[in-house]
Amino acid sequence: MDFDLSKAQKLLQQSARDFFARECSLERVRELMATDTAFDEKLWRAMADQGWMGLIIPEEFGGLGLSPVDLIAVVEEMGRACLPGPFLSTLWAAALIDCAGSEGQRKHFLEPISAGDLKATVALLEESADWNPEAVEVRAEREGKDYRLRGRKEFVTDAEVADLIICVARGNDGLVHLPVESKAQGVRIIATPGIDATRKLYAVEFDDVIIPAANALAFTTRTEVALANATDIALVALCAEMLGGMQWILETSVEYAKTRQQFGKPIGTYQAVQHQCADMLLMTESARSAVYFAAWAVAENDQSAKLGVSLAKSYCSDAVREVGNHGIQVHGGIGFTWEHSLHIYYKRAKGSEIMFGDANYHREEIAGKVIDQTE
């Protein structure tokens, strides 16, 4: 395989970079961070007009029908701009609907998502904060033709602005994915403090929420497969986003090292600073290879896709933190100030590091997959 984007994908990426430079400046990011939801309707609509809400949604449901490789070309630029708002949450939910929904459900939900008319998120985590679906304990009791949903989900991204929350619950026969309107009776959304102000977190309580059984996206073992496949898409996108953040930190740090002077010469002439920048470049480009391979493997439904996704996430989780650390070291005292934008990317990095499982979680996943292949 070719570890590079095609000409068309590079043009797509450049158009995304130009768009975010124009529509999502760091000044605008700071303004959105200070709001309760970090959501900008005008920006969301502008992105929808570009077709990005439906990048990988099939054409028959209003999307562009592109591949995960095309997706990461755009999402990398979102990470470079530190884009606030519910794009990743909606992408995860859309992927789950596409993997688990019936033809009618896919049409019903994916068309408005593609058009930018529906924002969605997935409620998976609970008090244990365990990303393994086996840890799900929230109950969805079957009562005739309905499910009665009871329990509390934690760390649900963008729940306040989402129109639809897909709750992963424990039914009578295994996992069940229940689409719940965020304004439905019995749903309570509670803001949760988080390190990354560009991606708001919430707890969601379900107090005897009634959902028709016919609305459930999938049943029994199929729910686990659908959730795993949808999460792979979201994981690839998150890794691409982290890659974009690393690229911004690298470029900003190198530029600072060229212009900041100490003892009459640029600090970039000092070997200790050069080593920091060299390490950032190494980690960023290594992450790029891992992310591109994972996206390709998912796009081609390659047998190494699951392993590739966990490899990308385990590496990026460590690399994005270390690149942030090196960036702060290069900048010195100004890197700790609110006035400089480095802290925005570092906080995003820390939040992304643990999202969908940290490096240790995915190293365990890798070990398990390798053992399964050797048996």
SETIDO-575537 format. One record per atom (N, C-alpha, C, O, CB): x negated, y, z negated. Coordinates in steps of 0.02 Angstrom, whole numbers, plus 50000, padded with zeros to 5 digits. Last residue first. Glycine has a CB too. Layout:
# residues N
XYZ
...
***
This chain:
# residues 375
501694905349084
501994899149058
502314895049114
502594889749101
502514900849003
501294916949143
500794911649137
501084905049112
500774899749119
500234913749089
502374925349136
502124923449202
501634917649199
501564913849247
501804929249235
502524927448999
503064924049035
502814921449104
503014916149126
503674928749045
501354934648974
501434928048944
501964924048982
501874918048995
501624928548869
501674946349043
501094942449064
501144935349037
500984930549072
500454945749040
502764950948969
502854949149040
502284944849065
502384940149104
502904955549083
502184953448843
502724948448850
502814946248922
502924940248935
503364951248824
501284963548877
501034957148850
501554951648858
501394946048877
500844957948776
502184973448916
501704970848964
501454963948941
501424959248980
501104975648973
502824976048794
503214973648851
502754970448903
502924965248931
503604979548883
501744980848722
502054974548700
502484971648756
502494965548766
502484975748638
501564992448793
501024987448793
501284980648769
501074975448794
500434989748748
502734998948762
502664996248830
502064991648836
502054987248880
502595001948880
502505002148627
503104998348647
503004995148715
503154989248724
503715003048648
501345009948637
501325003448603
501914999048622
501844993048631
501295004448527
501835021348705
501325017148737
501305010248704
501245005148739
500635020448732
503635021848673
502965024648677
502475019648707
502675014348731
502725026848607
505235023148748
504725018848719
504035021748727
503855023948782
504755012048749
506035032948800
506055026348833
505505021648807
505325016848840
505985027148909
504935044848730
505575043548764
505525037048804
505035035848839
505765049448810
503695047748682
504065042448647
504735040848681
505055035848664
504195044648576
503225057348773
502785051848753
503185046148722
503025040248733
502255054248703
504125067648780
504125062548833
503715056448814
503855050948838
503855065548898
503745075048666
504415072148671
504435066548722
504745061348710
504915077448688
502445078548701
502555074648641
503245071348641
503325065648620
502465078948578
502685086148818
502275080148821
502405075648760
502465069548767
501525081948824
503395096848767
503725092448815
503345085748818
503655080448820
503775095648885
502345102248692
502945099648658
503345095048703
503595089848681
503385105448633
501505105948797
501265101148747
501855098148709
501855092148694
500775104548698
502245115248866
502075108948899
501845103748849
501975097748857
501525110148952
502305125248769
502925122648799
502795115848830
503185111148821
503215127548852
500985128648743
501355124948692
502015122048719
502255116948693
501505129448633
500615136148855
500355129348847
500755125348796
500855119348805
499625129648825
500975149248869
501475144148886
501235136948875
501625132248885
501675144848958
500665161448741
500425157248795
500915151448807
501225149048760
499715154548780
501395166048631
501375169948692
501135165948751
501375166948807
500935175948682
501175157648525
501825157348557
501805160848625
502165158948671
502355160448512
499545149748521
499995155348513
500645154348550
500685150648599
499665161748537
498595140448542
499055139148487
499595144548481
500045143948441
498675138648422
497765145048640
498165139148656
498675137548602
499145133648614
497725133248667
496995154648583
497585156948620
498045151148638
498635152148649
497375160548682
495915147148528
496435149948485
497065152048522
497615151248496
496175155848449
495615136248667
495425138848602
496025141748565
496575138948569
494895144148609
495725130948793
495985137648782
495785140548715
495785146648706
496735137548787
495145118348774
494845123048822
495085130148809
494685134848813
495035120948894
496045112948679
495325113748663
494995118848710
494605123048687
494965106948666
497215112348754
497185116748696
496465118048676
496285123648657
497575113848637
496835102648847
497025109248869
496985114348812
496765119948822
497715109148898
496635091548765
496055094548798
496215101648822
495795106048818
495835090148858
497985089248728
497475090548678
496865094048709
496615099048682
497245084048644
498565086648854
498785092348814
498275094248761
498145100148751
499445090748781
497875074848882
497785080648926
498005087048890
497685092248896
498185079748993
498405066848780
497695068548780
497545074548826
497125078748809
497285062648802
499765065948816
499575068648751
498845070948752
498685076348727
499675063448696
499655060048941
499955066748936
499805069948869
499715076048865
500715066248946
499055047548910
498695052548950
498995059548941
498625064348936
498705050649023
500005040048837
499365041848807
499035047648843
498765052248811
498895035748808
501035039748932
501175041848864
500535043948828
500525048948793
501515036248825
500405034349046
500605041349046
500755043948975
500605049748960
501225042349090
500215020849006
499645025149021
499845032449016
499485036448986
499375023649091
501525016548983
501035015948930
500435020448942
500175023648896
500795008648923
502115019249109
502345022749049
501835022348993
501725027248957
503015019949026
501395010749196
501405017949207
501605021649144
501285026649126
501895019749263
501684998149139
500985000449144
500965008049152
500565011449120
500634997049204
503064997749157
502794997849089
502065000149089
501855003749043
502854990949057
503084997549298
503425002949262
503145003449191
503005008949167
504185001749260
502404985549327
502134991949350
502434997849312
502085002649296
502254992849423
503264975949274
502594976649246
502304983549265
501984986849223
502134971049271
504344977849358
504424978649286
503754979749253
503684984049209
504764972449256
503744975149487
504044981649470
504094982749395
503894988049370
504734982249501
503244963949545
502824967149493
503124973649468
502794977349431
502124968449520
504094960449644
504104956349584
503694959349527
503774957549469
503854949349599
504914974749715
504344970149711
504364966449644
504614968949595
503684974049718
505824983549769
506064977949728
505534972549723
505684966549726
506704975049758
505334994749825
505294988649865
505574982549830
505554976949857
504584987349886
505515003849721
505835005049786
505864998749828
506354997549863
505465010549824
504684998349623
505404998649611
505774999549677
506294996349688
505575004449563
503445000149687
503654993449668
504414993249656
504744988449675
503284991049606
503385014249700
503385009949760
503665003049743
504075000349780
502675009349790
503345017949566
503905020149608
503955015849671
504505013949691
503815027449628
502135011949526
502765009849494
503355011749537
503825007849545
502825013049424
501225018949608
501305011749616
501965009449586
502325005449617
500725007949583
501385031949560
501545030549630
501645023049641
502095020949677
500995033149676
500935030149427
501625032249441
501825030549512
502375028049524
501705039849428
499585026549445
500045022049409
500775023649425
501175019149434
499925022449333
499075037649513
499055031049544
499555026349512
499905022549546
498355028149540
499295047549414
499615048049479
499635041249514
500145039349542
499245053249522
498455043449311
499175043249300
499545043549367
500055040149376
499405048949255
497255046449373
497405039449356
498155038549345
498445033549366
497005037149293
497365060149379
497355056349441
497475048949429
497775045549471
496685057349477
497375063249240
497915065349283
497935061149347
498475058949367
497855072749301
496155058149194
496775055449167
497375057149212
497825053149222
496895058049096
495235065949270
495225058649273
495895055749250
496175051349283
494655055749230
495555078949228
495635077049298
495665069449305
496085066849342
495045079749340
495215078149092
495905079649112
496035077549184
496555074649199
496055087049103
493835075949102
494265070849073
494995071949092
495355067049105
494185070848996
493455088249157
493345082049196
493785076349169
494065072449207
492595080049193
493755096849053
494115097449116
494045091149159
494525089049191
493855103549156
492835092348956
493555092348941
493955092549006
494445088849014
493745098448897
491635094649023
491825087749006
492565087348992
492895082549012
491415085248945
491615108549027
491655104749090
491875097549077
492265094749116
490975104849125
491425111448893
492065113248924
492155109348990
492705107149005
492095120848938
490125106648878
490655103948835
491345105448865
491795101248862
490605106748764
489375114448967
489485107348981
490055104448940
490435100248965
488855103448969
489885130249026
489635126148970
489845118948979
490415117448997
489895128948903
490515136849124
489815135049138
489525130749083
488995127849091
489395141449145
491755140349076
491715134449119
491005132449137
490895126949163
492105135549181
491645152449016
491565146548973
491525140149013
491295135048988
492155146048924
490625164249106
491245160349099
491145154149057
490615150949060
491505158349168
489575175249005
489695170849063
490315166649051
490525165648994
489075166349075
489345182848889
489175185648954
489275181149014
489075182949069
488495187748953
489815175948780
489095177148785
488895179048856
488355177248880
488705170948763
491195170648873
490865170848807
490125171548818
489835168148860
491035164348766
492665173148968
491935173748960
491745173848886
492095176748844
491685180148994
493815165949076
493675167749006
492915167748995
492575162849012
494015162748956
493825160849207
493895168049196
493725170249125
493505175849115
494595170149212
493695147149210
493335151049260
493315158549243
492845162049261
493665150149329
494545142649112
493825141549103
493415145549152
492835147249138
493655134149109
495765145649173
495565149249113
494815148649101
494475153449083
495955146749051
495755136049275
495765143249292
495545147549232
495185152449241
496465145349314
495795124549197
495225125749241
495185133249259
494645136149259
495265121449305
497055126149136
496445125849095
495825127249136
495375130849114
496385118949061
497925125749244
497915131649201
497265131849160
496965137149151
498525131749154
497695112849294
497565118749336
497495125049294
497065129149306
498115119549388
498065104849181
497405104449212
497245110849250
496715113949239
497355098449259
499415108549162
498925109649108
498215109649136
497805113749117
499005104349053
499945104149285
499985111249266
499455112749212
499105117749217
500685112949240
499705090349277
499405094249331
499405101649315
498915105149328
499775093049397
500505086849168
499775086049164
499425090249217
498915093449203
499575078649173
501775089149225
501535093049167
500785092749159
500465097749145
501875090649104
501785079349324
501815086349342
501595090949286
501255095949298
502515088149362
501755067949241
501205069249287
501195076549309
500665079749311
501255064649349
502995068949181
502395069649139
501785071149182
501355075149163
502275063249098
503765066249295
503835072649261
503225073949217
502965079549216
504475072849218
503395053149319
503245058349369
503285065249339
502875069549354
503715057749429
503945047449204
503225047149215
503005052349266
502485055549258
503005040149237
505305049649230
504995052749172
504235052849179
503905057849162
505195049049107
505485041649344
505575048849348
505245052449290
504925057649299
506325050549350
505235029049288
504815031449342
504865039049348
504355042549357
505005028049409
506315028849196
505625028549173
505135031149226
504685035049210
505435021449154
507435028649279
507325034449235
506605034649210
506325040049203
507805034149177
507215015949339
507255022049380
507105028249338
506705032449357
507955022649413
507275007949224
506665008049264
506645014349308
506125017549315
506605001749308
508595009549187
508075012549145
507415012749181
507015017449170
508005008649079
509225001949284
509345009149282
508805012649241
508575018149259
510035010649253
508754989149248
508594991949314
508684999449315
508275003049344
509024988649368
509294987749117
508564987349129
508374990549195
507884994249198
508334979949127
510664988749142
510344993649100
509584993649111
509274998949114
510494992349027
510854977349223
511004983949249
510654989349209
510364994049237
511754985249250
510514967149132
510134967949195
510234974949223
509754978149244
510344962649246
511494969249035
510794969749017
510354970749079
509894974749078
510564963448979
512674967049104
512554973549074
511814974449058
511544979949066
512974974349010
512654953749139
512554958649192
512404965549163
512054969449194
513164958849237
512994946849025
512284947249043
512154952349097
511604955049102
512034940449067
514464956348990
513994951048969
513294952048996
513024957548991
514254944248991
514984968049118
515114963649062
514534958749052
514154957149098
515764959849073
515164985549162
514924978749174
515024974649111
515144977349057
514184978749196
515914997249136
515514996649197
515304989549212
515254987649271
514905001049192
517614999249089
516944996849073
516554995449137
516824992749185
516974990449029
518915001649127
518415006949140
517705004749126
517235008049148
518585013049098
519684991349083
519554991649155
519034996949173
518744996749227
520194993149193
519894994248951
519394989148968
519204989349042
518644987649060
519644982148949
520025011348905
520315005548941
519765000548961
519235002548986
520705007849003
519545016448747
519345016448818
519665010348851
519575004748827
518565016348826
519705026248606
520025021048646
519825021848719
519925027148749
520805021348638
518755028548462
518875030948530
519145025148572
518855019748573
518225033948562
518485028648322
519065025248351
519255028048419
519835029648432
519655025748303
517345039748340
517815038048286
518455035248316
518925038948332
517965044248242
515735041448373
516345038848405
516805036248350
516665031148318
516175033148458
514545054248375
514955049748335
515585047848374
515915052048403
515135053048269
512945057648425
513635057248449
514005052048407
513795046248403
513655055348525
511645069448405
511965063448381
512685063548406
512995068848409
511935062848303
510515076148528
511135076348490
511285069448461
511075064348488
511715078648534
509285087248598
509485080748573
510105081548529
510215086648497
508915077348533
508715096048744
509065095948680
509305088848662
509495084948706
509655100748681
507345101048810
507765094948817
508095093748750
507795090848704
507335088648840
506645111948775
506905111848843
507345105748856
507695105548906
506325111848893
506115110148650
506705114348655
506995114748726
507535117448735
506545121348631
505505096648576
505525099548643
506165103448651
506705100548659
505475093948697
505725092048448
505105095748461
505125099348527
504815104548535
504515091048458
507365094648377
506885090948417
506275095248432
506315101348430
507195088448482
508845092548279
508215096048292
507735091648331
507695085548319
507885098348226
510415089748354
509865086748315
509215090548330
509055091548388
509785079148332
512165093248353
511485095048373
510965092248325
511065092248265
511415102748377
513425081748381
513065085548329
512355086948352
511995082248368
513065081648261
515035078148435
514335079248456
513995083948407
514245089448394
514305082048529
516285066148429
515985071948394
515255072348411
514885067448403
516085071348317
517765059548486
517055060548501
516805066848466
517095072248474
516935060948578
519115059448464
518705054948423
517965055548437
517565052248402
518915048048434
519625062648629
519805062548558
519385057348521
519305051648543
520555061048549
518355068748741
518875064048723
519015064348648
518575066148608
518685056948743
517365076248795
517885079848759
518445075248735
518965077648712
518175085348803
516585067348865
516285070548806
516805074348764
516705075448704
515735075348827
517275051948911
517265059148921
517035062548857
517255060848802
517965061748943
516335037448929
516765041248884
516715048648902
516165051348907
516565040048808
516065021648992
516055028749009
516575032548966
517165030948966
516215029749085
515205008848917
515855012148917
515785019548935
515485023248897
516195011348849
514534993548936
514395000548952
515055004148962
515415002749009
513935001249015
514154980848820
514654983648866
514484991048874
514314994448826
515384982648840
513364965548768
513364972748781
513914974748829
514114970848873
512684974948808
514424952348703
513784955348723
513854962748735
514334965948713
513514951948785
515744949348676
515344944448713
514664947148735
514364944448782
515724941948773
516284960048607
516394953348581
515934948148613
515744943248581
517114951248592
514984972748620
515664970148625
515714963248596
515254960748564
515894970148697
514064985948577
514074978748567
514794976348567
515174977748521
513714976748500
513694998948699
513964996348637
513944988648636
513814985448686
514684998748627
513205013248767
513015006248768
513205003348700
512905005048649
512235005348782
514165025548841
513965022648777
513815015148786
514225011348810
514525023648724
513955038748938
514015031448945
513725028348881
513125028548869
513635028849009
514835053248944
514345049648903
514465042248913
514995039648897
514395051748827
515125067349043
515225060149035
514655057248994
514075058649007
515275056649104
514725080149043
515445079049051
515615071749035
516185070249015
515675080749122
513475087548941
513695081848983
514465081548985
514795082548934
513405075148956
513095096748851
513285099248917
513535093648963
513785095049017
512695102748950
512855088948737
513295094748732
513525097248800
514095099648807
512945100348695
511905079348772
512595077248761
513085083148761
513655082448782
512665073348696
510525079648800
510985084048837
511725082248828
512125083548873
510815083648911
510145063548739
509925069648772
510495073048808
510905069948842
509365067948822
510365057348583
510685057248649
510505063848683
510685069248659
511465056348644
509955053548453
509475055848504
509745055248575
509395053048621
508825051848498
511135040448410
510645045648394
510235047548455
510175043648502
510185043348336
512835036148383
512235035848424
511785041748408
512015047248394
512425035748500
513945027448281
513565033648292
512945032148333
512575027448318
513375036948224
515635020548289
514925020648272
514605027248291
514935031948313
514565015048307
516805012148392
516655015048327
515895015048317
515545010248334
517005011148270
518065010148510
517355011548500
517245015148434
517545020348420
517085015948558
519054998248572
519045003248519
518315004148498
517994999648472
519485000948457
519654994948734
519104994348686
519194999848634
519375005548651
518404994948722
521164986848797
520744992548778
520144990348737
520124984848709
521164997648740
522084977148813
521804979948874
521334985748860
521134989348906
522354982148920
521714969748663
522144969248721
521804971848783
521294969248804
522794973048709
520374975848606
521064975548580
521534975548640
521734980848663
521214981448531
518714973348569
519224972348620
519904971548587
520004967148544
519064966148664
517634985248498
518084979548486
518624979248540
518954984248555
518414980048416
516124989448500
516684990748545
517134984648540
517034979648575
516434992148619
514944995848382
515434990848403
515954993648451
516184999248444
515784987948342
513214997648375
513865001048380
514364996348413
514224993248464
513795007648422
512004991148389
512474988548339
513164991948342
513644989248315
512184989448270
510584986848481
511224990348482
511714987048433
511814980948435
511524990448554
509434979648494
509524983348431
510194986948427
510354989748375
508964988348423
509354974948621
509564970148570
509694973548503
510014970748459
509034964748561
508794985148697
509534984548694
509784979648641
510354980148619
509804982448762
507484994148628
507694987448649
508454986848643
508724987948589
507344981948606
507175006048569
507395006248639
507604999348665
507884998948720
506855009048682
507635011048411
507335005548448
507625005548519
508225005248528
507464998648413
508115019048309
507725022148363
507345017048404
506805018348429
507235027348334
508965015248209
508315011848212
507845015048263
507245013948260
508415004648229
510135022248237
509725024348180
509025021248182
508555024348159
510065022448116
510075021148417
510435021748354
509955023348298
509395025748312
510825015148339
510155024348595
509805023848531
510275024548472
510795027848475
509265029048527
511125026748699
510855020148686
510575019548615
510745014848579
510305018448736
512075035348801
511985034748729
511765027648713
512175023048713
512645036648690
511695045048941
511775038248915
511625038248841
511115040948819
511305033248953
512585057849033
512025055448994
512195048348969
512755046048976
511875060148934
513025069849163
513125063849123
512505062249083
511955064849096
513305057949168
514015081049256
513395079849219
513515074049171
514055073549142
513155086349180
514735084649408
514775080349349
514085079449319
513615077249354
515095073549366
514475092249518
515095093749481
515155089649417
515595091149375
515695092449525
513485089449606
513315093849550
513915095649507
513865100149465
513005100049576
513705080149702
513905087049718
513725092049663
513795098049672
514655087349730
513325068649636
512935070849694
513085078149711
512635081849731
513105066449755
514365067849543
513675068849520
513255071549577
512865076149568
513385062149493
515485065549626
515415072049591
514725073249562
514515078949556
515925072349535
515045052349673
515175057949719
515145064749683
514815069249708
515855057149752
514945044149560
514335046249595
514455052149643
514015056249653
514055040449633
516265041449511
515765045149471
515195048049512
514975053649500
515495040749418
517015035349613
517335039949566
516825044349530
516945050349520
517755036149515
516135026449673
516415032049711
516685037449665
516585043449677
516975029549758
515915017749566
515355021349596
515595027349635
515305032749632
514945016649642
517205012849545
516865016849493
516285020849521
516175026649503
516625012249437
517415005749665
517845011349647
517525015849595
517575021949600
518495008849622
516414996049657
516435000649714
516845006849697
516645012449712
516724997149776
515844995649485
516194992949543
516174998049599
515955003649589
516924990949525
514214998249409
514904999949424
515184996049484
514824993649526
514965007249437
512864995549389
513364991549353
514074992649376
514504988449364
513314993049281
512045003749468
511844996749456
512424992449429
512464986549444
511264996449408
512695015949466
512555012849531
512395005449522
512565001349565
511985016449565
512705018549329
513345017849365
513235014149431
513635009849450
513675024649377
511325019749310
511695014549275
512375013249309
512585007549316
511805016449201
511035030949389
510725024549406
511095018749372
511175013449402
509985024549384
511765040549318
511955038949387
511665032249409
511995028349442
511725044449435
511055040749197
511755038649198
511975036649268
512325031649277
512205044249171
509815045449244
509865038949209
510585036349211
510695030449226
509625039649136
510205057949296
509895052949339
509955046049308
510135041249343
509155054649351
510625064449181
511115062949233
510855057649281
511225053349304
511305069249272
509405065449113
509965061949082
510475059849135
510725054249134
510305066449030
508665073249203
508445066449189
509015062449158
509105056549175
507845066449143
509445085549202
509325081749263
509155074449248
509455069849276
508765084949304
509925094749103
510105087749100
509955083649163
510295078749176
510825087249086
508615106649049
509265104449072
509335097049081
508865093249068
509425107749135
507085114149115
507565112549062
508205109549092
508315109849153
507735118749019
505565110049190
506265111349202
506695109549142
506675103749120
506505107549264
504175112649204
504475111349139
505225112849141
505495116449098
504125115649083
503585112849326
503945118949307
504235118549236
504505123449211
504505120349356
503085100049327
502615105549333
502925112249313
502595116649286
502345106049405
504275092949325
503825092649268
503325098349268
503155101049216
503465086149265
504715096049453
505135097949395
504705097849332
504775102349289
505735093049388
503725090049526
503755097349526
504215099949471
504105105449444
504005099949594
504065076849503
503405079249481
503395086849478
503105089749433
502865076749529
505285076049566
505275076349493
504595078449467
504555081549414
505465069449464
504925075249702
505295081049677
505225081749602
505115087149576
506035080549697
504235063349707
503935069149739
504265075549714
503935080649705
504005068649815
505105054249650
504545056649609
504195062649640
503885066649605
504055051149598
506005052249760
506225055149696
505645058049657
505675063749633
506595049949654
505255045449852
505485052249869
505695055949805
505575061949798
506075052049919
505165033749777
504545037449794
504715044549814
504355049249795
504175033849852
506485029049769
506155031749709
505505035449723
505305039749684
506025026149660
507235035149925
506935030049882
506645033249818
506585039349814
506385026349920
508885041749971
508155041249975
507895036249924
508275033349885
507825048149964
510235045249984
510025038449997
509285037550005
509055033150041
510365035950058
510885056849957
510425056950014
510165049950031
509895048850085
509845061550000
512665054749916
511955056049903
511535056249966
511805055650022
511685050949856
513975051049936
513815058149938
513085059849926
512905065749927
514215061549888
514115037649945
514385040849885
514145048149879
514125050949825
514185036949823
513465033750057
514185032750057
514525035849996
515135036449993
514355025450062
512125035650023
512455040650065
513215039850063
513575044850067
512215040050136
511685032149851
511825030149920
512235035349958
512635039049929
512205023449920
510545042349762
511235039749766
511385037949838
511215041849883
511755045049738
509355048649757
509335041449768
510025038249766
510085032149768
508885038149716
509805062349755
509215060249793
509215052749808
509095050749865
508585061949755
510845070149706
510995063749737
510415060949776
510515057349826
511585064449783
510305081549659
510695077549611
510845070549640
510955065849603
511355081149594
509715087549769
509285083849723
509675079749672
509405075049644
508825088549688
510265095749864
510395088649869
510035084349818
510045078249823
510215086249936
510225109149853
509645106149885
509745098549895
509355095349931
509015107349843
511355111349778
511365113449848
510775110549887
510825109649948
511365121049853
510875107349654
511375103149688
511415104849762
511495100449804
512065103949655
510065118249625
509755111749635
510235107049672
510015103149715
509555108749568
511065127949611
510555128849662
510195122249677
510045120849735
510055134149641
511745122849501
512085123249565
511585123949622
511675121049676
512585129049565
510745124549403
511015117849417
511345117649486
511255112949524
511515115649363
510625138449401
510055134249422
510285127349442
510055124449491
509535133849366
511905141649352
511685144249417
511105140049444
511095138349503
511465151549411
511925135549226
512385133349278
512165135549347
512225131849395
513085136049263
510715130049126
510855135849168
511295133549227
511055130149272
510185139149194
510375124848961
510705123349026
510865129849061
511125134549031
511335119249015
510015124048829
509485124348880
509755122948950
509405120148992
508925119348864
510945124848725
510965118948769
510395118648820
510305113448852
511615118848805
510755136448651
510955130348615
510895124048658
510795118648632
511675130948592
509245145548699
509975144248698
510125137748663
509665133848647
510255144148770
507895145948710
508195149548653
508945148648649
509255150748600
508035156948659
507615139748828
507425136448766
507765139548706
507915136148657
506665136748757
507975149548918
508415143848910
508255139948847
508705137148815
508365139248971
506885158248906
507565160648893
508035154848879
508455155148834
507825164948951
505845149948949
505855152448880
506555154948860
506775153748804
505345158148871
506215148449083
506185142649040
506215144848966
506575141748927
505545138649053
506025161449129
506705158649127
506735152549082
507225151449047
506945156949197
504645162049119
505045166849082
505765164349075
506075165049022
505035173749116
504265152449209
504165151049137
504545156049094
504735154449038
503425151149120
505555150949336
504915153549309
504865151949235
505355150149203
504865161249321
506445144949435
506335142449367
505655144549342
505225140349328
506415134649365
506515149849565
507125149449526
507025147549453
507475148449412
507585144549558
505205150249620
505675155649632
506245155749582
506445161049559
505945155249702
504615138649582
504245144849572
504705150849578
504605155949544
503665145349622
505575129749629
505515130749557
505095136949540
505205140149488
505215124649524
505375130949770
506025132249739
505945133849665
506225138849641
506485126249748
504055126949788
504245133849806
504905135749772
504995141349748
504315134549882
504175113549748
503725118049712
503915125349726
503935129349679
502985116849733
505065108849845
505265108849775
504825113549734
505075117249691
505235101649745
504285110049958
504895113949955
505155114349883
505415119449862
505435110850001
503295100849926
503115107849931
503735112349928
503725117649898
502735109149996
504035088849931
503735091049868
503555098549869
503655102049820
503105086949854
504375088450065
504905088650014
504625091249948
504945095349914
505205081650005
503095087450117
503485093250134
504065094150084
504215099650063
503765092750205
502765074850066
502365080750045
502735087150061
502705091950022
501685080650080
503685067050134
503735067550061
503335073450035
503535076749986
503495061050028
503205068350264
503885070750248
503965071650173
504285076450150
504415065850275
501955062250250
501995069250270
502675072150252
502715077750227
501875069950345
501955051950100
501975053050172
502015060450187
502105064550142
502565049250204
500815051049961
501465052649989
501415053450065
500885055350091
501755058949958
499795037049918
499885044049934
500585044949963
500895040149986
499345046449985
499185023849921
499315027649859
499345035149875
498955039049847
498765026249807
499865011950020
499515018350023
499695022349961
500275024149951
499695022250088
499584994050000
500005000050000
499565006250000
498975005949982
500475000049939
***
